[in-house]
Amino acid sequence: MKRTIHTNALCFSLVLATMIFAANSSLDESTRDLNESLASLYAAEEISLRRILETKRYISPGALKRDQPVCDGGRGEAYSKSDGCLPPQSHPYNRGCSKYYRCRSDS
């Protein structure tokens, strides 16, 4: 993408330089042809850059399939209760307990 932006900037500067040159001197046919070809090249690069920068701003048609639950939970259950919806905990709480506190488990 950076390459396209640099190419785009190069084409723009070439077109600008050609236009300045054309304004300061008389145009012959080869200079006019060069100016037209550079302008068309710049327009093509601008269109391709727009296509690259345009991202999808919508969800795919299959994302919301009808009559299919999002998770494996039963009807009317919260998503947090079913196992398939939430990822496993990254750092589960496991501190252990000393006999001084009289915990239920001997961990």
Backbone bond lengths (Angstrom), bond angles and torsions (degrees), N, CA, C in turn:
res aa  C-N    CA-C-N  psi(-1)  N-CA   C-N-CA  omega(-1)  CA-C   N-CA-C  phi
1 M - - - 1.445 - - 1.522 110.35 -
2 K 1.343 117.15 -37.92 1.457 119.48 178.18 1.520 110.14 -64.34
3 R 1.345 115.80 -34.48 1.449 119.78 179.53 1.526 110.47 -63.42
4 T 1.316 116.86 -41.60 1.462 121.06 178.80 1.521 110.68 -64.77
5 I 1.321 116.87 -40.15 1.468 120.36 179.59 1.525 110.16 -65.10
6 H 1.355 116.80 -41.58 1.460 119.61 178.36 1.529 110.59 -65.90
7 T 1.338 117.30 -40.62 1.458 121.03 177.23 1.517 110.20 -63.28
8 N 1.312 116.00 -40.17 1.459 121.30 178.84 1.529 110.50 -62.78
9 A 1.306 117.05 -44.34 1.463 120.99 179.47 1.523 110.73 -66.01
10 L 1.336 117.24 -38.26 1.458 121.06 178.66 1.525 110.72 -64.64
11 C 1.325 116.55 -44.53 1.468 120.26 178.61 1.522 110.80 -62.67
12 F 1.317 116.16 -41.54 1.463 119.75 179.38 1.522 110.66 -62.60
13 S 1.324 117.42 -43.35 1.462 119.77 -179.12 1.527 110.96 -68.10
14 L 1.346 117.91 -35.16 1.462 119.78 176.82 1.527 111.44 -66.31
15 V 1.320 116.26 -42.04 1.465 119.78 177.91 1.525 110.12 -64.04
16 L 1.305 116.79 -42.11 1.461 120.60 179.54 1.526 110.93 -64.14
17 A 1.339 116.69 -43.31 1.467 119.73 178.90 1.525 110.94 -64.27
18 T 1.318 116.88 -39.45 1.464 120.40 178.60 1.520 110.95 -65.18
19 M 1.321 116.83 -39.41 1.465 120.05 179.30 1.527 111.00 -67.17
20 I 1.327 116.85 -38.87 1.469 119.86 178.12 1.523 110.09 -66.53
21 F 1.344 115.33 -42.34 1.463 119.56 177.91 1.525 110.61 -62.04
22 A 1.331 116.12 -41.02 1.461 120.40 -179.16 1.525 111.05 -66.79
23 A 1.299 117.31 -33.52 1.465 120.29 179.68 1.518 111.18 -71.54
24 N 1.331 117.67 -29.91 1.458 121.20 -175.92 1.524 113.10 -91.37
25 S 1.288 118.97 -14.72 1.463 120.39 -178.95 1.518 109.63 -136.83
26 S 1.306 114.29 168.41 1.467 117.89 178.62 1.518 108.97 -76.90
27 L 1.317 115.82 142.63 1.459 120.82 -177.08 1.520 110.03 -88.71
28 D 1.300 115.18 127.47 1.447 117.66 167.52 1.526 108.20 -99.31
29 E 1.288 117.12 178.34 1.465 120.42 -172.32 1.529 112.35 -66.41
30 S 1.316 119.06 -37.44 1.470 120.95 -178.48 1.530 111.06 -68.25
31 T 1.328 117.32 -35.88 1.458 120.31 178.33 1.522 110.36 -68.51
32 R 1.332 116.50 -38.63 1.460 120.03 176.83 1.527 111.23 -63.28
33 D 1.340 116.05 -42.51 1.467 119.99 178.62 1.525 111.03 -62.57
34 L 1.330 115.69 -41.95 1.464 119.67 178.35 1.519 110.63 -63.08
35 N 1.309 116.74 -42.81 1.461 121.20 179.55 1.526 110.83 -61.97
36 E 1.321 117.26 -43.30 1.463 120.86 179.88 1.526 111.73 -66.92
37 S 1.333 116.83 -41.40 1.469 118.90 -179.23 1.524 111.13 -68.29
38 L 1.330 117.22 -38.32 1.463 119.46 177.74 1.528 111.14 -67.73
39 A 1.312 117.09 -37.35 1.464 119.95 178.36 1.524 110.92 -65.70
40 S 1.330 117.25 -40.80 1.470 119.56 178.34 1.524 110.92 -68.54
41 L 1.335 117.31 -36.52 1.466 120.59 176.99 1.526 110.48 -64.27
42 Y 1.315 116.79 -42.29 1.459 120.48 178.51 1.525 111.10 -63.43
43 A 1.331 116.82 -41.19 1.466 120.17 179.35 1.526 110.58 -64.43
44 A 1.334 117.36 -40.46 1.468 120.51 178.93 1.525 110.74 -65.57
45 E 1.319 117.80 -40.49 1.465 121.08 178.62 1.527 110.98 -65.85
46 E 1.321 116.40 -37.72 1.461 119.98 179.35 1.526 110.95 -65.21
47 I 1.321 116.44 -40.54 1.465 120.12 178.61 1.520 110.58 -65.20
48 S 1.342 117.61 -43.50 1.466 119.51 -179.71 1.525 110.70 -67.11
49 L 1.326 117.68 -34.66 1.460 120.25 177.58 1.524 110.63 -66.29
50 R 1.319 117.25 -39.06 1.465 119.99 177.20 1.516 111.16 -62.49
51 R 1.317 116.35 -39.57 1.463 119.71 179.74 1.518 111.25 -66.07
52 I 1.327 116.87 -37.39 1.466 120.13 179.57 1.522 110.20 -68.99
53 L 1.315 116.77 -43.01 1.458 120.22 -175.75 1.522 112.81 -75.54
54 E 1.313 117.19 -22.00 1.463 120.27 179.16 1.517 108.48 -74.47
55 T 1.301 116.69 117.64 1.460 121.20 179.96 1.514 109.29 -107.82
56 K 1.301 114.56 165.42 1.457 118.88 178.65 1.521 109.10 -69.57
57 R 1.288 116.01 127.86 1.459 121.31 178.12 1.518 110.67 -115.29
58 Y 1.305 114.90 28.84 1.447 119.59 -179.95 1.520 108.75 -143.55
59 I 1.303 116.16 163.44 1.453 120.02 177.25 1.521 108.41 -89.09
60 S 1.302 115.90 156.22 1.457 119.62 -178.54 1.524 110.09 -70.66
61 P 1.325 117.69 154.32 1.467 119.95 -178.60 1.528 113.21 -61.37
62 G 1.319 118.33 -29.02 1.456 120.46 -179.02 1.514 113.96 -83.52
63 A 1.331 117.42 -3.30 1.461 119.59 -176.66 1.523 111.83 -68.11
64 L 1.281 117.36 -37.28 1.463 121.21 179.70 1.520 109.20 -112.84
65 K 1.310 116.00 78.18 1.459 119.73 178.95 1.518 109.00 -78.60
66 R 1.273 115.68 138.31 1.450 121.22 -176.13 1.526 110.83 -72.86
67 D 1.305 115.88 145.10 1.464 124.02 175.19 1.526 113.36 60.56
68 Q 1.308 118.10 30.55 1.457 121.10 174.89 1.520 108.42 -128.28
69 P 1.322 116.92 128.79 1.462 118.68 179.09 1.523 110.79 -68.95
70 V 1.318 115.31 153.39 1.451 120.16 179.15 1.517 110.00 -70.20
71 C 1.317 117.14 -40.50 1.458 122.05 -179.12 1.524 109.40 -126.60
72 D 1.316 115.71 -177.44 1.457 121.22 -177.92 1.519 113.37 -84.34
73 G 1.303 118.47 5.77 1.460 121.33 -177.69 1.512 112.13 -67.87
74 G 1.301 115.26 159.59 1.456 120.17 179.23 1.509 111.57 -76.16
75 R 1.308 115.09 176.37 1.455 120.54 -177.56 1.530 110.28 -67.88
76 G 1.301 117.39 127.40 1.448 122.76 177.41 1.516 114.87 83.04
77 E 1.321 118.79 1.22 1.467 120.54 179.13 1.523 110.02 -88.55
78 A 1.313 114.36 151.95 1.458 119.30 177.35 1.525 109.47 -71.48
79 Y 1.320 116.33 151.96 1.459 120.57 180.00 1.521 111.86 -63.97
80 S 1.323 117.38 -29.22 1.462 119.92 -177.13 1.520 112.45 -72.35
81 K 1.332 118.77 -17.09 1.460 120.74 -178.99 1.522 112.47 -83.65
82 S 1.309 117.91 -24.93 1.460 119.68 -178.08 1.526 109.72 -85.59
83 D 1.330 115.21 148.63 1.462 120.40 -175.40 1.525 112.81 -74.70
84 G 1.303 118.27 -27.03 1.454 120.67 -173.85 1.512 115.25 -81.54
85 C 1.331 118.74 -10.10 1.462 119.73 -174.01 1.517 113.98 -90.30
86 L 1.292 116.87 -42.33 1.458 119.87 -175.30 1.524 110.66 -100.38
87 P 1.315 118.03 142.73 1.462 119.99 176.23 1.522 109.79 -71.58
88 P 1.336 117.70 161.34 1.464 118.99 177.82 1.528 110.48 -65.76
89 Q 1.326 116.05 155.83 1.459 119.99 -179.93 1.523 109.75 -65.07
90 S 1.310 115.96 141.24 1.456 119.07 -179.51 1.523 111.41 -78.10
91 H 1.309 118.22 -35.99 1.466 122.60 178.21 1.525 108.36 -132.88
92 P 1.332 117.32 84.65 1.464 118.37 -178.17 1.527 111.26 -65.73
93 Y 1.309 114.89 148.42 1.456 121.41 -177.89 1.524 109.01 -75.14
94 N 1.312 116.69 115.80 1.456 121.29 -179.74 1.526 107.89 -148.03
95 R 1.326 117.16 82.29 1.453 121.53 -174.83 1.520 112.44 -95.54
96 G 1.279 117.69 -26.38 1.460 119.16 -175.86 1.520 110.76 84.92
97 C 1.332 116.10 171.19 1.451 120.11 -176.32 1.529 108.93 -146.04
98 S 1.313 116.26 135.80 1.468 119.09 176.54 1.530 109.45 -89.70
99 K 1.323 116.95 161.18 1.468 121.30 -177.51 1.525 111.09 -67.99
100 Y 1.302 117.82 -19.30 1.449 122.44 178.89 1.526 110.88 -59.95
101 Y 1.357 117.00 -37.55 1.464 121.11 -177.32 1.522 112.81 -86.11
102 R 1.323 118.41 -3.88 1.466 124.34 178.82 1.534 112.17 54.12
103 C 1.293 116.44 54.95 1.468 121.75 178.51 1.516 109.75 -72.82
104 R 1.310 116.62 160.81 1.460 121.11 -179.72 1.522 111.26 -68.10
105 S 1.305 117.85 -41.64 1.466 119.82 -179.66 1.526 109.22 -101.42
106 D 1.303 115.69 155.74 1.472 120.79 179.70 1.521 109.68 -95.12
107 S 1.278 117.55 59.32 1.460 119.33 -178.97 1.501 111.46 -99.54
